Amino acid sequence: MPFTYMEDGGKCLMIGDEMAIWDEPASGDKFAPYKHPEQHLDAVYFHSKNDYYAEAAAASVPVTHAAYPASAPSTWASDVYGLITITLYPDTYTASRVLLTHNLGYVPKFLIADENYNELPGSAPIQYANNEQGGTRFVRHYATITQIVQVEYVVPGLGAMPSLNKTYRVVVFRKPQADPSKPVFQTSRDGNVLIAGRGKVNYSEKHLRLAETGETAFHMPTEPVYDINNGQVRYVRSGGFWIESVTVRGATVVRYGGSLTNVDYLSVVA
């Protein structure tokens, strides 16, 4: 097919099956970043094959998580002279809710964070209530072809689990789909909007990007946010804030004994 290629000062631009801008490699195939951008991310400024995470829908959703009573004890005694007695607190609760309806018709990628814009990993603990009594609340999230759904799992433990007010920041991204009827590269009439890759990238939309100074940004971790030590888990968020589990064994309180206190993260805007 016809193509356009320009080169200036080591910078290359090519519009063919795709559109790309890249630094010419010091050696080897100068078109390698165009052909295989995933192998040359350090050289690529733009490639229409990449997913630039265009926003399809977004919402800030307030949720009041319900309170739950203390778990009812269940005692088990061994059959060997009754010398061993174990008391369990088995009650658990599950609830689910729709955070956002997107109606895209496919399962999209999405970003979800708490009210402080800390990105939430899968099965994130959001509440350790009455730590020495074992109360824990987790949330996880998944997408369907129409909705973003939250599922919470609550283990009250020895003490009651109080209610909790949270606000969830949800951003849904559209799938980068090419439209054969559109050109590989075009601009709007005023020249201010770039459309590339037959509509896969359209800069009239909001895209996930690095935040500028002073912008309200999501905190996206670049390293593990969980650490397990002494049988306990610590979950760390940006700014050095964390929540952690505690176990009580008889009269002994077992706490996390590790050193994880902060994690690196990217500040991104969507």
Secondary structure, DSSP 8 states (H G I E B T S, - for coil): ---EEEEETTEEEEESSSEEEEE--SSS-TTHHHH-GGG-TTTEEEETTS---BEEEEEEEEEEE--B-----EEEE-SSTT--EEEE----EEEEEEEEE---SS--EEEEE-TT-BB--TTEEEEEESGGGTEEEEEEEEE-SSEEEEEEEEE-TTS-B--EEEEEEEEEE------TTS-SEEE-TTS--EEETTTTEETTS-B-EE--TT---EEEESS--EEEETTEEEEE-GGG-EEE-EEEETTEEEE---------EEEEE-
